[in-house]
Amino acid sequence: MIKRIFDIMFSLIGIFMLLPFFLIISIFILLDSRGGIIYRQTRVGENNKDFKLIKFRTMKTDSDKKGLLTVGNNDSRITRVGAWLRNYKIDEFPQLFNVLIGDMSLVGPRPEVRKYVELYSPEQLKVLSVKPGMTDNASIEYADENELLSAQEEPEIFYIKEVMPAKLKINLQYIANQSLAEDFKIILKTFFRILKK
């Protein structure tokens, strides 16, 4: 309950403060390429239920039909503005609305697409016992995941066999020891990671 109050309060503050910034970003997206401003993708949330994750569109329209993984900012599907948004994780900011309506939390395991959730072991499925988050320790640890994947001959196989299990292990550790203090710590680490970029 306390975490939900925390999520509502800070998502509202974030949305209010960032609205002018959202407007500017929206204009740049529209000027840069054809398509909408917002991209919605089905992800798996708490209790194994699907929801629509909201992001700023960073790719050309219908790019997800060519694959769900992004392999570096040199991916030809990514727009010029999209590469900049992705570099600073700004494309994720609209998820504050997901947090506000209760699909997500500010901190929690990043939500995955159904295709990869179907590969989880019974132990790994425990990450779905909590709300997914905008940020987590796994995202910080694998902040350069796209570049890591781009260096592989078989990016998807490498993701499934190496990256995904490692991130799930980190997320399960978070669930076992979660607290508001830990959430604050993760938010600060995320903030400084973005500033560092």
C-alpha positions in Angstrom: 0.0 0.0 0.0 2.8 2.4 0.9 4.6 1.6 -2.3 1.4 2.3 -4.3 1.0 5.7 -2.6 4.7 6.4 -3.4 4.2 5.4 -7.1 1.1 7.6 -7.5 2.7 10.6 -5.8 5.9 10.5 -7.8 4.4 9.6 -11.1 2.1 12.6 -10.8 5.0 14.9 -9.9 7.0 13.5 -12.8 4.2 13.9 -15.4 3.5 17.4 -14.2 7.1 18.5 -14.4 7.8 16.8 -17.7 4.7 17.7 -19.7 6.4 20.7 -21.5 9.4 18.4 -22.3 7.0 15.7 -23.6 5.5 18.3 -26.0 8.9 19.3 -27.4 9.8 15.6 -27.8 6.5 14.9 -29.6 7.2 17.6 -32.1 10.7 16.3 -32.9 9.3 12.7 -33.3 6.7 13.9 -35.8 9.2 16.0 -37.8 11.7 13.2 -37.9 9.7 10.3 -39.3 6.2 9.2 -40.3 4.0 7.6 -37.6 2.6 8.3 -34.2 4.3 9.8 -31.2 3.5 7.0 -28.8 4.4 3.3 -29.3 2.4 0.7 -27.3 3.6 -2.8 -26.9 2.0 -5.7 -25.1 4.1 -6.8 -22.1 3.6 -9.3 -19.3 2.9 -7.8 -15.9 2.0 -8.8 -12.4 0.3 -12.2 -12.1 1.2 -13.1 -15.7 -1.3 -10.6 -17.1 -0.7 -8.7 -20.3 -0.8 -4.9 -20.4 0.1 -2.1 -22.9 3.5 -0.5 -22.1 3.8 3.1 -23.3 6.9 4.5 -24.9 7.9 7.3 -27.2 8.2 5.9 -30.7 11.9 5.5 -31.6 11.5 3.2 -34.6 10.0 3.4 -38.0 6.4 2.2 -38.1 5.8 -1.7 -38.0 9.5 -2.3 -37.1 8.6 -4.8 -34.4 7.4 -7.1 -37.2 11.1 -7.5 -38.1 12.1 -8.7 -34.6 11.5 -7.8 -31.0 15.1 -7.3 -30.0 17.0 -4.1 -30.7 20.7 -4.7 -31.4 22.5 -1.3 -30.9 21.7 2.2 -32.0 23.0 1.3 -35.5 19.8 -0.8 -36.0 18.4 0.6 -39.2 14.9 0.6 -37.8 15.7 3.3 -35.3 15.0 6.9 -36.3 17.5 9.7 -35.7 15.5 11.2 -32.9 14.8 7.7 -31.6 18.6 7.0 -31.2 18.9 10.1 -29.0 15.9 9.2 -26.9 17.1 5.7 -26.4 20.6 6.8 -25.5 19.3 8.8 -22.5 16.3 6.4 -21.8 13.9 9.3 -22.4 11.7 7.0 -24.6 10.7 5.3 -21.3 9.4 8.4 -19.6 5.7 7.9 -20.8 5.6 4.8 -18.6 4.9 7.2 -15.8 1.3 6.9 -17.0 1.6 3.1 -16.7 2.7 3.7 -13.1 -0.1 6.1 -12.4 -2.9 3.8 -13.6 -1.3 0.8 -11.7 0.1 -1.4 -14.5 3.6 -0.7 -13.3 5.6 0.6 -10.4 8.6 3.0 -10.5 10.9 0.2 -9.4 10.5 -3.4 -10.2 11.5 -6.1 -12.8 11.4 -4.7 -16.3 8.4 -6.2 -18.1 9.1 -8.7 -20.9 7.2 -9.6 -24.0 5.2 -12.8 -23.9 7.5 -14.6 -26.4 10.3 -14.6 -23.8 8.2 -15.1 -20.7 7.1 -18.4 -22.2 10.7 -19.6 -21.8 10.9 -18.8 -18.0 11.4 -21.6 -15.6 9.0 -22.0 -12.7 11.5 -20.3 -10.5 12.0 -17.4 -12.9 8.2 -16.9 -13.1 8.3 -15.6 -9.6 9.3 -12.2 -11.1 5.7 -11.9 -12.1 4.6 -11.9 -8.5 5.2 -8.1 -8.3 4.4 -5.2 -10.5 7.0 -4.6 -13.3 8.9 -1.3 -13.0 10.3 1.5 -15.0 13.8 0.7 -13.7 15.6 -2.1 -11.7 19.0 -3.2 -10.8 19.1 -5.5 -13.9 18.5 -2.6 -16.2 21.4 -0.6 -14.6 23.7 -3.6 -14.7 22.8 -4.2 -18.4 22.5 -0.5 -19.4 24.5 -1.3 -22.6 22.5 -4.3 -23.5 21.8 -3.2 -27.0 25.5 -2.8 -27.8 26.3 -6.1 -26.1 23.7 -7.8 -28.4 25.0 -6.1 -31.5 28.4 -7.7 -31.0 26.9 -11.2 -31.1 26.5 -13.4 -34.2 23.2 -14.7 -32.9 21.8 -11.8 -30.7 18.5 -13.5 -29.8 20.1 -16.8 -28.8 22.7 -14.9 -26.7 19.8 -12.9 -25.1 17.8 -16.0 -24.2 20.8 -18.1 -22.9 22.9 -15.4 -21.3 21.3 -12.0 -20.7 17.8 -13.0 -19.8 18.7 -15.5 -17.1 21.3 -13.1 -15.6 18.7 -10.3 -15.4 16.1 -12.6 -13.9 18.5 -13.7 -11.2 19.1 -10.0 -10.3 15.3 -9.4 -10.2 14.6 -12.4 -8.0 17.2 -11.0 -5.5 15.4 -7.7 -5.6 12.0 -9.4 -4.9 13.5 -11.3 -1.9 14.9 -8.1 -0.3 12.6 -5.3 -1.6 12.0 -2.2 0.5 11.3 1.5 -0.1 14.9 2.2 0.9 16.1 -0.2 -1.8 13.7 1.5 -4.3 15.1 4.9 -3.5 18.6 3.5 -4.0 17.7 2.1 -7.4 16.1 5.3 -8.5 19.2 7.3 -7.6 21.4 4.8 -9.3 19.3 5.1 -12.5 19.3 8.9 -12.3 23.1 9.1 -12.0 23.5 6.5 -14.8 21.5 8.7 -17.1 23.5 11.8 -16.1 26.8 9.9 -16.7 25.7 9.3 -20.3 
